[in-house]
Amino acid sequence: QGGARWLIPLVTWVKTFGQFGSGSQDNLTMYMDLGDCIFLNQIMLQIDPRPTNQRINKHVNNDVNLCIQNLTILVRNIKTYYQEVLQQLIVMNLPNVLMIVREPLSGKSMEEIRKVLLLVMGCAV
């Protein structure tokens, strides 16, 4: 629980983009919802609406492969945005997509989601 202290402020920031979570959801449920990256991909499309030929899987239903695809698309779009729009290279290790999907509640996975959220936030500002 203590290792996820960063979760609340980042989820609060994510909520500023629209409907994410409901008042009845706890932080853990919202974190799990972030893991499929549907909403984060939607945020990225608001930040960078340039057309993409990659379709986000909107009905993941805990399918590991669909989650991996969504996360891979998100990380690729973030990397492209940093390079083409911000003209910056990401010098940190990119988030480990497999870690996020395979062990969603581990401390390592939460650190990887934190990287994703911080990179998306970097695109937004």
DSSP file (Angstrom, degrees, kcal/mol; ACC not computed):
  #  RESIDUE AA STRUCTURE BP1 BP2  ACC     N-H-->O    O-->H-N    N-H-->O    O-->H-N    TCO  KAPPA ALPHA  PHI   PSI    X-CA   Y-CA   Z-CA
    1    1 A Q    >         0   0    0      0, 0.0     3,-1.1     0, 0.0     0, 0.0   0.000 360.0 360.0 360.0 -43.4    0.0    0.0    0.0
    2    2 A G  G >   +     0   0    0      1,-0.3     3,-1.3     2,-0.1     0, 0.0   0.816 360.0  62.2 -67.1 -30.3    2.8    2.5    0.9
    3    3 A G  G 3  S+     0   0    0      1,-0.3     3,-0.3     2,-0.1    -1,-0.3   0.634  99.2  56.9 -70.2 -13.1    4.6    1.8   -2.4
    4    4 A A  G X>  +     0   0    0     -3,-1.1     3,-1.8     1,-0.2     4,-0.5   0.057  64.9 118.6-106.5  25.0    1.6    3.1   -4.3
    5    5 A R  T X4 S+     0   0    0     -3,-1.3     3,-0.5     1,-0.3    -1,-0.2   0.822  72.3  60.7 -59.8 -30.1    1.5    6.6   -2.7
    6    6 A W  T 3> S+     0   0    0     -3,-0.3     4,-1.7     1,-0.2    -1,-0.3   0.689  87.8  78.7 -67.0 -18.6    2.1    8.1   -6.2
    7    7 A L  H <> S+     0   0    0     -3,-1.8     4,-2.9     1,-0.2     5,-0.3   0.902  85.8  54.3 -61.6 -46.5   -1.1    6.5   -7.4
    8    8 A I  H <X S+     0   0    0     -4,-0.5     4,-2.4    -3,-0.5    -1,-0.2   0.932 110.6  43.0 -61.1 -50.9   -3.6    8.9   -6.0
    9    9 A P  H  > S+     0   0    0      0, 0.0     4,-2.0     0, 0.0    -1,-0.2   0.894 117.0  47.7 -64.6 -36.1   -2.1   12.1   -7.5
   10   10 A L  H  X S+     0   0    0     -4,-1.7     4,-2.4     2,-0.2    -2,-0.2   0.899 112.6  48.0 -71.1 -38.6   -1.5   10.5  -10.9
   11   11 A V  H  X S+     0   0    0     -4,-2.9     4,-2.3     2,-0.2    -1,-0.2   0.894 109.6  54.2 -65.6 -38.5   -5.0    9.0  -11.0
   12   12 A T  H  X S+     0   0    0     -4,-2.4     4,-0.7    -5,-0.3    -2,-0.2   0.913 109.6  47.8 -58.9 -42.5   -6.4   12.5  -10.0
   13   13 A W  H >< S+     0   0    0     -4,-2.0     3,-1.2     1,-0.2     4,-0.3   0.922 109.6  52.3 -63.9 -44.0   -4.5   14.0  -12.9
   14   14 A V  H >< S+     0   0    0     -4,-2.4     3,-1.8     1,-0.3    -2,-0.2   0.881 102.4  60.6 -58.8 -38.9   -5.9   11.2  -15.3
   15   15 A K  H >< S+     0   0    0     -4,-2.3     3,-1.6     1,-0.3    -1,-0.3   0.740  88.3  72.5 -63.6 -22.3   -9.4   12.0  -14.1
   16   16 A T  T << S+     0   0    0     -3,-1.2    -1,-0.3    -4,-0.7    -2,-0.2   0.675  88.5  63.9 -67.3 -14.3   -9.1   15.6  -15.4
   17   17 A F  T <  S-     0   0    0     -3,-1.8     2,-0.3    -4,-0.3    -1,-0.3   0.488 118.7 -85.1 -87.5  -3.4   -9.3   14.2  -18.9
   18   18 A G  S <  S+     0   0    0     -3,-1.6     2,-0.6    -4,-0.1    -1,-0.2  -0.949  84.8   8.6 138.2-158.2  -12.8   13.0  -18.5
   19   19 A Q        +     0   0    0     -2,-0.3     2,-0.4    -3,-0.1     3,-0.1  -0.442  64.6 146.7 -66.9 110.9  -14.7   10.0  -17.3
   20   20 A F        -     0   0    0     -2,-0.6    -2,-0.1     1,-0.4    10,-0.1  -0.921  59.7 -16.5-144.9 120.6  -12.4    7.6  -15.5
   21   21 A G  S    S-     0   0    0     -2,-0.4    -1,-0.4     8,-0.1     2,-0.3   0.123  73.3-107.4  72.7 164.8  -13.5    5.6  -12.6
   22   22 A S    >   -     0   0    0     -3,-0.1     3,-1.9     4,-0.1     8,-0.1  -0.833  30.3-100.8-124.2 166.0  -16.6    6.2  -10.6
   23   23 A G  T 3  S+     0   0    0     -2,-0.3    -1,-0.0     1,-0.3    -2,-0.0   0.765 121.5  55.6 -57.5 -25.2  -17.0    7.6   -7.1
   24   24 A S  T 3  S+     0   0    0      2,-0.1    -1,-0.3     0, 0.0     2,-0.3   0.581  85.5 100.2 -87.5  -8.8  -17.5    4.1   -5.8
   25   25 A Q    <   -     0   0    0     -3,-1.9     2,-0.1     4,-0.0     0, 0.0  -0.564  66.5-138.0 -79.2 139.1  -14.3    2.7   -7.2
   26   26 A D     >  -     0   0    0     -2,-0.3     4,-2.0     1,-0.1     5,-0.2  -0.420  30.2-100.2 -85.6 171.2  -11.4    2.3   -4.9
   27   27 A N  H  > S+     0   0    0      1,-0.2     4,-2.5     2,-0.2     5,-0.2   0.857 121.2  55.5 -61.5 -36.9   -7.8    3.2   -5.9
   28   28 A L  H  > S+     0   0    0      2,-0.2     4,-2.3     1,-0.2    -1,-0.2   0.913 107.5  48.6 -64.2 -42.7   -6.9   -0.4   -6.6
   29   29 A T  H  > S+     0   0    0      2,-0.2     4,-2.0     1,-0.2    -1,-0.2   0.909 112.0  49.2 -63.4 -42.1   -9.7   -0.9   -9.0
   30   30 A M  H  X S+     0   0    0     -4,-2.0     4,-1.7     2,-0.2    -2,-0.2   0.896 109.4  52.6 -65.2 -38.7   -8.8    2.4  -10.8
   31   31 A Y  H  X S+     0   0    0     -4,-2.5     4,-1.2     1,-0.2    -2,-0.2   0.924 108.6  50.0 -60.6 -44.0   -5.2    1.2  -11.0
   32   32 A M  H  X S+     0   0    0     -4,-2.3     4,-0.5     1,-0.2     3,-0.3   0.872 107.3  54.9 -63.4 -36.3   -6.3   -2.1  -12.6
   33   33 A D  H >< S+     0   0    0     -4,-2.0     3,-0.7     1,-0.2     5,-0.4   0.841 103.8  55.3 -65.4 -32.4   -8.4   -0.1  -15.1
   34   34 A L  H >< S+     0   0    0     -4,-1.7     3,-1.5     1,-0.2    -1,-0.2   0.833  94.6  70.9 -66.2 -30.9   -5.2    1.9  -16.0
   35   35 A G  H 3< S+     0   0    0     -4,-1.2    -1,-0.2    -3,-0.3    -2,-0.2   0.732  92.0  54.3 -62.4 -25.6   -3.5   -1.4  -16.8
   36   36 A D  T << S-     0   0    0     -3,-0.7    -1,-0.3    -4,-0.5    -2,-0.2   0.623  97.3-144.3 -85.3 -10.1   -5.5   -2.1  -20.0
   37   37 A C    <>  +     0   0    0     -3,-1.5     4,-2.0    -4,-0.3     5,-0.2   0.571  60.8 125.2  64.6  13.6   -4.5    1.3  -21.3
   38   38 A I  H  > S+     0   0    0     -5,-0.4     4,-1.7     2,-0.2     5,-0.1   0.973  80.9  38.8 -63.2 -52.2   -7.8    2.0  -23.0
   39   39 A F  H  > S+     0   0    0     -6,-0.4     4,-2.2     1,-0.2    -1,-0.2   0.892 114.8  53.3 -67.8 -39.0   -8.3    5.3  -21.2
   40   40 A L  H  > S+     0   0    0      1,-0.2     4,-2.4     2,-0.2    -1,-0.2   0.873 108.0  51.2 -65.0 -35.9   -4.6    6.2  -21.4
   41   41 A N  H  X S+     0   0    0     -4,-2.0     4,-1.9     2,-0.2    -1,-0.2   0.876 108.6  52.1 -65.9 -36.5   -4.6    5.7  -25.1
   42   42 A Q  H  X S+     0   0    0     -4,-1.7     4,-1.4     2,-0.2    -2,-0.2   0.894 109.3  49.4 -65.3 -39.5   -7.7    8.0  -25.3
   43   43 A I  H  X S+     0   0    0     -4,-2.2     4,-2.1     1,-0.2     3,-0.4   0.934 109.1  52.3 -62.4 -45.3   -5.8   10.6  -23.3
   44   44 A M  H  X S+     0   0    0     -4,-2.4     4,-3.0     1,-0.3    -2,-0.2   0.861 106.2  53.9 -61.2 -35.4   -2.8   10.3  -25.7
   45   45 A L  H  < S+     0   0    0     -4,-1.9    -1,-0.3     2,-0.2    -2,-0.2   0.816 107.3  51.3 -68.5 -29.8   -5.2   10.8  -28.7
   46   46 A Q  H  < S+     0   0    0     -4,-1.4    -2,-0.2    -3,-0.4    -1,-0.2   0.887 114.6  43.1 -70.1 -38.5   -6.4   14.1  -27.0
   47   47 A I  H  < S+     0   0    0     -4,-2.1    -2,-0.2     1,-0.3    -3,-0.2   0.915 133.0  19.8 -71.0 -43.9   -2.8   15.2  -26.6
   48   48 A D     <  +     0   0    0     -4,-3.0    -1,-0.3    -5,-0.2    -2,-0.1  -0.816  66.0 175.6-131.3  89.5   -1.7   14.1  -30.1
   49   49 A P        +     0   0    0      0, 0.0     3,-0.1     0, 0.0    -4,-0.1   0.394  33.8 133.3 -80.2   6.1   -4.7   13.7  -32.4
   50   50 A R  S    S-     0   0    0      1,-0.1    -2,-0.1     0, 0.0     0, 0.0  -0.261  70.3 -92.4 -54.9 142.4   -2.6   12.9  -35.5
   51   51 A P        -     0   0    0      0, 0.0     2,-0.4     0, 0.0    -1,-0.1  -0.229  43.6-166.3 -60.8 144.6   -4.0    9.9  -37.2
   52   52 A T        -     0   0    0     -3,-0.1    25,-0.0     2,-0.1     0, 0.0  -0.978  22.1-146.4-129.5 145.5   -2.7    6.5  -36.3
   53   53 A N  S    S+     0   0    0     -2,-0.4     2,-0.5     2,-0.1    -1,-0.0   0.318  74.2  96.0 -93.4  10.3   -3.2    3.3  -38.1
   54   54 A Q        -     0   0    0     19,-0.1     2,-0.4     0, 0.0    -2,-0.1  -0.881  66.7-144.2-105.6 126.9   -3.3    1.2  -34.9
   55   55 A R        -     0   0    0     -2,-0.5     2,-0.3     1,-0.0    18,-0.1  -0.731  11.3-133.0 -92.5 133.2   -6.6    0.4  -33.4
   56   56 A I        -     0   0    0     -2,-0.4     2,-0.9     1,-0.1   -19,-0.0  -0.647  21.0-122.3 -80.6 136.5   -7.0    0.3  -29.6
   57   57 A N        -     0   0    0     -2,-0.3     3,-0.3     9,-0.3    13,-0.1  -0.727  29.3-176.2 -80.2 110.0   -8.8   -2.7  -28.3
   58   58 A K  S    S+     0   0    0     -2,-0.9     2,-0.5     1,-0.2    -1,-0.2   0.611  73.7  53.5 -87.3 -12.4  -11.7   -1.2  -26.4
   59   59 A H        +     0   0    0      1,-0.2    -1,-0.2     2,-0.0     7,-0.1  -0.702  60.9 153.0-122.8  78.1  -13.1   -4.5  -25.0
   60   60 A V    >   -     0   0    0     -2,-0.5     3,-1.9    -3,-0.3     6,-0.2   0.898  21.4-173.0 -76.6 -43.3  -10.1   -6.1  -23.3
   61   61 A N  T 3  S-     0   0    0      1,-0.3     3,-0.1    -3,-0.2    -2,-0.0   0.881  75.8 -56.0  47.2  48.1  -12.0   -8.1  -20.7
   62   62 A N  T 3  S+     0   0    0      1,-0.2     2,-0.7     2,-0.1    -1,-0.3   0.660  91.4 155.0  62.5  19.1   -8.8   -9.2  -18.9
   63   63 A D    <>  -     0   0    0     -3,-1.9     4,-2.2     1,-0.2    -1,-0.2  -0.699  35.3-153.0 -78.1 114.5   -7.3  -10.6  -22.2
   64   64 A V  H  > S+     0   0    0     -2,-0.7     4,-2.6     1,-0.2     5,-0.2   0.885  91.5  52.4 -58.0 -43.1   -3.5  -10.4  -21.6
   65   65 A N  H  > S+     0   0    0      1,-0.2     4,-2.3     2,-0.2    -1,-0.2   0.887 109.7  48.2 -63.9 -39.4   -2.8  -10.2  -25.3
   66   66 A L  H  > S+     0   0    0      2,-0.2     4,-2.5    -3,-0.2    -9,-0.3   0.887 111.4  50.8 -68.8 -37.8   -5.2   -7.3  -25.9
   67   67 A C  H  X S+     0   0    0     -4,-2.2     4,-2.7     2,-0.2     5,-0.2   0.922 109.9  50.2 -62.3 -44.1   -3.7   -5.5  -22.9
   68   68 A I  H  X S+     0   0    0     -4,-2.6     4,-2.7     1,-0.2    -2,-0.2   0.921 110.6  49.9 -61.0 -43.6   -0.2   -6.0  -24.3
   69   69 A Q  H  X S+     0   0    0     -4,-2.3     4,-2.5     2,-0.2    -2,-0.2   0.936 111.8  47.8 -60.8 -46.5   -1.3   -4.6  -27.6
   70   70 A N  H  X S+     0   0    0     -4,-2.5     4,-2.4     1,-0.2    -2,-0.2   0.918 114.2  46.4 -61.2 -44.3   -2.9   -1.6  -26.0
   71   71 A L  H  X S+     0   0    0     -4,-2.7     4,-2.8     2,-0.2     5,-0.2   0.899 111.7  51.3 -65.5 -40.2    0.2   -0.9  -23.9
   72   72 A T  H  X S+     0   0    0     -4,-2.7     4,-2.4    -5,-0.2    -2,-0.2   0.914 110.9  48.1 -63.5 -43.3    2.6   -1.4  -26.8
   73   73 A I  H  X S+     0   0    0     -4,-2.5     4,-2.6    -5,-0.2    -2,-0.2   0.924 112.6  49.6 -61.5 -44.8    0.6    1.1  -29.0
   74   74 A L  H  X S+     0   0    0     -4,-2.4     4,-2.5     2,-0.2    -2,-0.2   0.941 112.0  46.2 -60.7 -49.4    0.6    3.6  -26.1
   75   75 A V  H  X S+     0   0    0     -4,-2.8     4,-2.6     1,-0.2    -1,-0.2   0.903 113.2  50.3 -62.8 -40.9    4.3    3.3  -25.5
   76   76 A R  H  X S+     0   0    0     -4,-2.4     4,-2.5    -5,-0.2    -1,-0.2   0.915 111.4  48.2 -62.8 -42.9    5.0    3.6  -29.3
   77   77 A N  H  X S+     0   0    0     -4,-2.6     4,-2.3     2,-0.2    -2,-0.2   0.880 111.5  50.2 -66.0 -37.8    2.8    6.7  -29.5
   78   78 A I  H  X S+     0   0    0     -4,-2.5     4,-2.6     2,-0.2    -2,-0.2   0.949 111.6  47.9 -62.8 -48.3    4.5    8.3  -26.5
   79   79 A K  H  X S+     0   0    0     -4,-2.6     4,-2.2     1,-0.2    -2,-0.2   0.913 112.7  48.6 -60.0 -44.6    7.9    7.6  -28.0
   80   80 A T  H  X S+     0   0    0     -4,-2.5     4,-3.4     2,-0.2     5,-0.5   0.901 110.7  51.1 -62.2 -41.9    6.8    9.1  -31.4
   81   81 A Y  H  X>S+     0   0    0     -4,-2.3     5,-2.1     1,-0.2     4,-1.9   0.927 109.9  48.9 -63.3 -45.5    5.4   12.2  -29.8
   82   82 A Y  H  <5S+     0   0    0     -4,-2.6     6,-3.3     3,-0.2     5,-0.2   0.918 119.0  39.8 -59.4 -42.5    8.5   12.8  -27.8
   83   83 A Q  H  <5S+     0   0    0     -4,-2.2    -2,-0.2     4,-0.3    -1,-0.2   0.936 126.0  30.4 -74.1 -47.7   10.6   12.4  -30.9
   84   84 A E  H  <5S+     0   0    0     -4,-3.4    -3,-0.2    -5,-0.2    -2,-0.2   0.855 132.3  24.5 -86.7 -36.6    8.5   14.2  -33.6
   85   85 A V  T  <5S+     0   0    0     -4,-1.9    -3,-0.2    -5,-0.5    -4,-0.1   0.902 134.1  29.8 -96.1 -52.2    6.6   16.9  -31.6
   86   86 A L  S   <S-     0   0    0     -5,-2.1    -3,-0.2     2,-0.1    -4,-0.2   0.661  93.5-139.3 -82.2 -15.4    8.8   17.6  -28.6
   87   87 A Q        +     0   0    0     -6,-0.4     2,-0.3    -5,-0.2    -4,-0.3   0.919  59.5 125.8  52.7  48.7   12.0   16.7  -30.5
   88   88 A Q        -     0   0    0     -6,-3.3     2,-0.4    -7,-0.1    -1,-0.2  -0.967  57.4-131.6-132.0 148.3   13.3   15.0  -27.4
   89   89 A L        -     0   0    0     -2,-0.3     2,-0.8    -3,-0.1   -10,-0.0  -0.805  22.1-125.2 -95.4 142.1   14.7   11.5  -26.9
   90   90 A I        -     0   0    0     -2,-0.4     4,-0.1     1,-0.2    -7,-0.0  -0.792  28.1-177.3 -84.2 115.7   13.4    9.5  -23.9
   91   91 A V        +     0   0    0     -2,-0.8    -1,-0.2     2,-0.1     2,-0.1   0.623  54.6  83.3 -94.8 -13.2   16.6    8.5  -22.1
   92   92 A M  S    S-     0   0    0      1,-0.1     2,-0.2     3,-0.0    -2,-0.0  -0.444  97.9 -85.2 -81.1 163.0   15.0    6.4  -19.4
   93   93 A N        -     0   0    0     -2,-0.1    -1,-0.1     1,-0.1     3,-0.1  -0.502  51.0-114.9 -64.4 133.5   14.1    2.8  -20.0
   94   94 A L        -     0   0    0     -2,-0.2    -1,-0.1     1,-0.1    22,-0.1  -0.319  45.3 -78.8 -66.8 155.1   10.7    2.5  -21.5
   95   95 A P        -     0   0    0      0, 0.0     2,-1.1     0, 0.0    -1,-0.1  -0.229  42.8-117.3 -57.0 142.6    8.0    0.9  -19.5
   96   96 A N     >  -     0   0    0      1,-0.2     4,-1.9    -3,-0.1     3,-0.1  -0.729  28.1-169.7 -85.5 100.6    8.1   -2.9  -19.4
   97   97 A V  H  > S+     0   0    0     -2,-1.1     4,-1.9     1,-0.2     5,-0.2   0.889  83.1  52.1 -60.2 -44.2    4.7   -3.8  -21.0
   98   98 A L  H  > S+     0   0    0      1,-0.2     4,-2.8     2,-0.2     5,-0.3   0.882 107.4  52.5 -64.3 -37.8    5.0   -7.5  -20.1
   99   99 A M  H  > S+     0   0    0      1,-0.2     4,-2.0     2,-0.2    -1,-0.2   0.919 108.4  51.2 -62.4 -43.7    5.6   -6.7  -16.4
  100  100 A I  H  < S+     0   0    0     -4,-1.9    -1,-0.2     1,-0.2    -2,-0.2   0.911 118.0  37.1 -60.6 -43.7    2.6   -4.5  -16.2
  101  101 A V  H  < S+     0   0    0     -4,-1.9    -2,-0.2     1,-0.1    -1,-0.2   0.892 119.6  44.2 -80.0 -40.9    0.2   -7.1  -17.7
  102  102 A R  H  < S+     0   0    0     -4,-2.8    -3,-0.2     1,-0.2    -2,-0.2   0.844 129.4  21.9 -78.2 -33.6    1.6  -10.3  -16.2
  103  103 A E  S >< S+     0   0    0     -4,-2.0     3,-1.9    -5,-0.3     6,-0.4  -0.492  71.7 165.2-130.7  63.9    2.1   -9.1  -12.6
  104  104 A P  T 3  S+     0   0    0      0, 0.0    -1,-0.1     0, 0.0     9,-0.1   0.726  75.1  45.0 -59.9 -25.6   -0.3   -6.1  -12.3
  105  105 A L  T 3  S+     0   0    0      4,-0.1     2,-0.1     5,-0.0    -5,-0.1   0.409  87.9 108.2-101.1   4.2   -0.2   -5.9   -8.5
  106  106 A S  S <> S-     0   0    0     -3,-1.9     4,-2.3    -7,-0.2     5,-0.2  -0.412  78.4-118.9 -77.6 157.7    3.5   -6.3   -8.0
  107  107 A G  H  > S+     0   0    0      1,-0.2     4,-1.9     2,-0.2     5,-0.1   0.873 115.4  53.9 -61.2 -37.6    5.6   -3.4   -6.9
  108  108 A K  H  > S+     0   0    0      2,-0.2     4,-1.8     1,-0.2    -1,-0.2   0.903 108.2  49.5 -64.5 -40.9    7.7   -3.6  -10.1
  109  109 A S  H  > S+     0   0    0     -6,-0.4     4,-2.6     1,-0.2     5,-0.2   0.911 108.4  52.4 -64.3 -42.8    4.5   -3.4  -12.2
  110  110 A M  H  X S+     0   0    0     -4,-2.3     4,-2.2     1,-0.2    -1,-0.2   0.881 107.7  52.4 -61.7 -36.7    3.3   -0.4  -10.3
  111  111 A E  H  X S+     0   0    0     -4,-1.9     4,-1.8     2,-0.2    -1,-0.2   0.881 109.1  50.1 -64.7 -37.5    6.7    1.3  -11.0
  112  112 A E  H  X S+     0   0    0     -4,-1.8     4,-2.0     2,-0.2    -2,-0.2   0.902 110.0  49.0 -68.9 -40.7    6.2    0.5  -14.7
  113  113 A I  H  X S+     0   0    0     -4,-2.6     4,-2.8     1,-0.2     5,-0.2   0.887 107.7  56.5 -63.1 -38.2    2.7    2.0  -14.7
  114  114 A R  H  X S+     0   0    0     -4,-2.2     4,-2.7    -5,-0.2    -2,-0.2   0.915 105.5  50.8 -58.9 -42.7    4.2    5.0  -13.0
  115  115 A K  H  X S+     0   0    0     -4,-1.8     4,-2.6     2,-0.2    -1,-0.2   0.931 110.0  49.9 -59.4 -45.6    6.6    5.4  -15.8
  116  116 A V  H  X S+     0   0    0     -4,-2.0     4,-2.5     1,-0.2    -2,-0.2   0.944 112.5  46.6 -58.1 -49.6    3.7    5.3  -18.3
  117  117 A L  H  X S+     0   0    0     -4,-2.8     4,-2.6     1,-0.2    -1,-0.2   0.903 112.9  48.9 -62.4 -42.4    1.8    7.9  -16.4
  118  118 A L  H  X S+     0   0    0     -4,-2.7     4,-2.3     2,-0.2    -1,-0.2   0.889 111.3  49.8 -66.2 -38.1    4.7   10.2  -16.1
  119  119 A L  H  X S+     0   0    0     -4,-2.6     4,-1.7     2,-0.2    -2,-0.2   0.908 112.0  47.8 -66.0 -41.5    5.6    9.9  -19.8
  120  120 A V  H  X S+     0   0    0     -4,-2.5     4,-1.8     2,-0.2    -2,-0.2   0.920 111.6  50.8 -63.8 -42.0    2.0   10.7  -20.7
  121  121 A M  H  X S+     0   0    0     -4,-2.6     4,-1.8     1,-0.2    -2,-0.2   0.895 106.5  55.3 -62.0 -39.0    2.0   13.6  -18.4
  122  122 A G  H  < S+     0   0    0     -4,-2.3    -1,-0.2     1,-0.2    -2,-0.2   0.864 107.4  49.7 -60.5 -36.7    5.3   14.8  -20.0
  123  123 A C  H  < S+     0   0    0     -4,-1.7    -1,-0.2     1,-0.2    -2,-0.2   0.871 109.2  52.9 -67.4 -36.9    3.5   14.7  -23.4
  124  124 A A  H  <        0   0    0     -4,-1.8    -2,-0.2     1,-0.2    -1,-0.2   0.817 360.0 360.0 -71.6 -31.6    0.6   16.8  -22.0
  125  125 A V     <        0   0    0     -4,-1.8    -1,-0.2    -5,-0.1    -2,-0.2   0.428 360.0 360.0-104.5 360.0    2.8   19.5  -20.6
